[in-house]
Amino acid sequence: VLDTKGFKTLRAATDLHSRSSTSSCIFLAGRNDAAAQLWKANSGPGSAVSIAQGFITITPHDTTTTRKAQIPQLNTLGNSWSATDTTTTAKLYNKIGDLAIHTHSSCGQNVDEVLEHVLTQERLKEALLAIVKKPKGAPAKPTEDEIVTSLINSVEPATTTQTQKLKEKILNTMVPKLVKASKTQAKLRTLTDPGEIQISTLAAIQELKNKVETESSTESCKQPVATNQAQEEFCNAIGDANKEKCNNEKQCGYDDFKDRSKKCKFDVEKAKAKGATVAQARTAESETTTGNCKGKLQK
């Protein structure tokens, strides 16, 4: 039996040879099962010899009845799985301790342990730094490390309980739960069956995909409209008193009509002819292909 101090039952050295010479565990016996045949020195006691990686010691002796084959005392190797590992027995004891108290490199055995492993700030930073890249030419400050640290701390302030609180936020996240062709919302921590988790994950990914496609499509519609609006504002800013300057701009035209509130205006045809950026006019063909953009583009 092994505990945090050593091999519990080996409280003293254990002889491997009996006085009656009936033991079958005689090391290096020459001819028969007798103490006299135990590794015997010719002149006086010899030095102890370790075999079996230090778990057995044999001391040669010139007295035929002396028993010196022993398993040494091993019940006080150390405390709390910590031993000075200068011997093989101590090294083995420490390695068993590593397994017993989970100090080996592991992500954990369950959801809680895995989350606590990956959500420590250093490991979380390492994962985020793989995807957070500053554009070329960006200022030196803040550094990518500072950006990632700030991002983590914005979700949960940096305290001694940050990892635990981040874990709780994740486990309490509402996710899709599919039950008999119907979809509800459930906390992530309530999903325990692997198949259930897989199905819900696929549903969440599909929802995210649909959301991204919708938003990116809508965003592509806004851009041309915003382009024309910006051109109009640019021309209006030249002012009514600067007719020559207005006409010199490749996207502007001066309108002398007396009822116009703004005389320097964005001239689409002139802009096209001069190669300025112009939003495409919406046509019947574009209406059938723009999807979410339908009705958003303006002539």
Summary of the structure (lengths in Angstrom):
residues: 299
radius of gyration: 40.9
end to end distance: 86.2
largest distance: 132.6
contacts: 731
relative contact order: 0.06
helix: 43%
strand: 12%
